[in-house]
């Protein structure tokens, strides 16, 4: 049963010395250190540690906020470690997930994490509705403009094959086929633009 330590500082300029000293005093056999902000998803040292821990091991941290990017992430991580038989010990808060206080912490975090998930969903939905009201077109931006599509159709009528057009416009044959064969809903301005191009 190994005791691993994990430390994180938010920037490269910050010193992890205080955390490391506390983890060494807690008899950690190996200490993993990340220098990344709390919101950053990539944490090589944390990923390395998670790949090594086994049933019966302990992860020791200076504070709970050093471990998770958010309440939701922290809860999911603690829950995963619990399922793997790994306990987490926070030195500053005096919490050990293997004890009764740790189990109570799980209950609190579960509620807070669910509330955070709902708040995120509400913010996302509110943003989508606002974007729709403002006429913002959602989804992936189209690669070809109306003018480009008109040119592709004109070249095809002049004899260019799907394969040749796909090479010239750096697109798949299926994309070229769709531009040529699928009738799109166009605005009055788009139709006018196409008519002008056809007249040239």
C-alpha positions in Angstrom: 0.0 0.0 0.0 1.7 3.1 -1.3 1.2 6.7 -0.2 1.5 9.1 -3.2 1.6 12.8 -2.9 0.1 15.3 -5.4 0.9 19.0 -5.6 -0.2 21.7 -8.1 0.7 25.3 -8.5 -1.2 27.6 -10.9 1.7 29.1 -12.8 5.3 28.3 -13.5 6.3 31.3 -11.4 4.7 29.9 -8.2 6.7 27.7 -5.9 5.4 24.3 -4.9 7.8 24.1 -2.0 5.3 24.6 0.8 3.1 21.8 -0.6 6.0 19.5 -1.2 7.3 20.0 2.4 3.9 19.2 3.8 3.6 16.0 1.6 7.1 14.9 2.6 6.2 15.3 6.3 3.2 13.1 5.6 5.6 10.3 4.5 4.6 10.3 0.8 6.8 7.8 -1.0 6.6 9.7 -4.4 5.3 13.2 -5.1 3.8 14.2 -8.4 3.8 17.9 -9.3 1.8 19.8 -12.0 2.2 23.5 -12.9 -1.2 24.3 -14.4 -4.2 26.4 -13.7 -7.2 24.9 -12.0 -9.3 25.1 -15.2 -6.6 23.4 -17.4 -7.6 19.9 -18.4 -4.1 18.6 -19.2 -2.2 17.6 -16.1 0.5 15.1 -17.0 1.7 14.5 -13.4 -1.9 13.8 -12.2 -2.5 11.4 -15.2 0.8 9.7 -14.4 -0.1 9.2 -10.8 -3.6 7.9 -11.6 -2.0 5.3 -13.9 0.1 4.0 -11.1 -2.2 3.9 -8.1 -3.7 0.5 -7.0 -6.2 -0.8 -4.6 -5.2 0.1 -1.0 -3.1 3.1 -1.9 -3.5 6.6 -0.6 -3.3 9.9 -2.4 -2.2 12.8 -0.1 -2.8 16.4 -1.1 -2.2 19.7 0.6 -5.8 21.0 -0.1 -8.8 19.6 -2.0 -8.7 22.4 -4.5 -5.2 21.2 -5.7 -6.8 18.1 -7.0 -9.9 19.0 -9.0 -10.5 21.6 -11.7 -14.0 22.2 -10.4 -16.4 20.8 -7.9 -17.8 18.4 -10.6 -14.3 17.2 -11.6 -13.2 16.8 -7.9 -16.3 14.7 -7.1 -15.9 12.5 -10.2 -12.2 12.0 -9.4 -12.9 11.2 -5.8 -15.7 8.8 -6.7 -13.4 7.0 -9.3 -10.6 6.7 -6.7 -13.1 5.3 -4.2 -14.2 2.6 -6.6 -10.6 1.7 -7.2 -10.1 1.3 -3.5 -7.9 4.4 -3.2 -8.4 6.8 -0.3 -7.6 10.6 -0.5 -6.2 12.5 2.4 -6.3 16.3 2.5 -3.7 17.7 5.0 -5.1 21.3 5.3 -8.8 20.3 5.7 -7.9 17.2 7.9 -10.1 15.0 5.7 -9.5 11.3 4.9 -12.1 9.8 2.5 -11.5 6.4 4.2 -13.2 7.7 7.4 -16.7 8.9 8.4 -15.9 12.6 7.6 -14.7 11.5 4.2 -18.1 9.7 3.5 -19.9 12.9 4.7 -17.7 14.9 2.3 -18.9 12.7 -0.6 -22.5 13.5 0.2 -21.9 17.2 0.3 -19.8 17.2 -2.9 -22.4 15.1 -4.7 -25.0 17.7 -4.0 -22.8 20.6 -5.0 -21.6 18.9 -8.1 -25.1 18.2 -9.3 -26.0 21.9 -8.6 -23.0 23.0 -10.6 -24.0 20.7 -13.5 -27.5 22.2 -13.6 -26.1 25.7 -13.5 -23.8 24.9 -16.4 -26.7 23.4 -18.4 -28.8 26.5 -17.7 -26.0 28.9 -18.8 -25.4 26.9 -22.0 -29.1 26.8 -22.9 -29.5 30.5 -22.1 -26.6 31.3 -24.4 -28.1 29.2 -27.2 -31.4 30.8 -26.9 -29.9 34.3 -26.9 -27.8 33.4 -30.0 -30.9 32.2 -31.8 -32.8 35.4 -30.9 -29.9 37.4 -32.4 -30.0 35.4 -35.5 -26.6 33.7 -35.0 -26.3 30.6 -37.1 -25.3 27.7 -34.8 -23.2 24.7 -35.8 -20.0 24.3 -37.8 -19.2 27.2 -40.1 -19.6 26.2 -43.8 -16.4 25.8 -45.8 -17.8 27.3 -49.0 -19.5 30.7 -49.5 -22.5 31.1 -51.8 -20.1 32.4 -54.5 -17.8 29.4 -54.2 -20.8 27.0 -54.5 -22.0 28.9 -57.6 -18.6 28.5 -59.1 -18.5 24.8 -58.4 -21.9 24.3 -60.0 -20.8 26.4 -63.1 -17.6 24.4 -63.5 -19.5 21.1 -63.3 -21.9 22.2 -66.0 -18.9 23.0 -68.1 -17.6 19.4 -67.7 -15.5 19.3 -64.6 -15.9 16.0 -62.8 -16.6 15.5 -59.1 -13.1 14.2 -58.6 -11.5 17.1 -60.4 -13.5 19.6 -58.4 -12.8 17.9 -55.1 -9.0 18.2 -55.9 -9.3 21.8 -57.0 -11.3 22.9 -54.0 -9.7 20.6 -51.4 -13.0 18.9 -50.5 -14.3 15.4 -50.5 -16.3 14.1 -53.5 -19.4 13.8 -51.3 -19.2 17.5 -50.4 -18.9 18.5 -54.0 -21.8 16.2 -54.9 -23.9 17.7 -52.2 -23.2 21.3 -53.4 -24.1 20.4 -56.9 -27.1 18.2 -56.3 -28.8 19.2 -53.0 -31.1 22.2 -53.3 -30.5 24.6 -50.5 -32.7 27.2 -48.9 -31.3 30.5 -49.9 -32.2 34.0 -49.0 -33.3 36.7 -51.5 -29.8 38.2 -51.3 -28.2 34.8 -52.0 -30.4 34.2 -55.0 -29.7 37.6 -56.3 -25.9 37.0 -55.9 -26.2 33.7 -57.8 -28.3 35.3 -60.6 -25.7 38.0 -61.0 -22.9 35.4 -61.2 -24.8 33.4 -63.8 -25.3 36.5 -65.9 -21.5 37.1 -66.0 
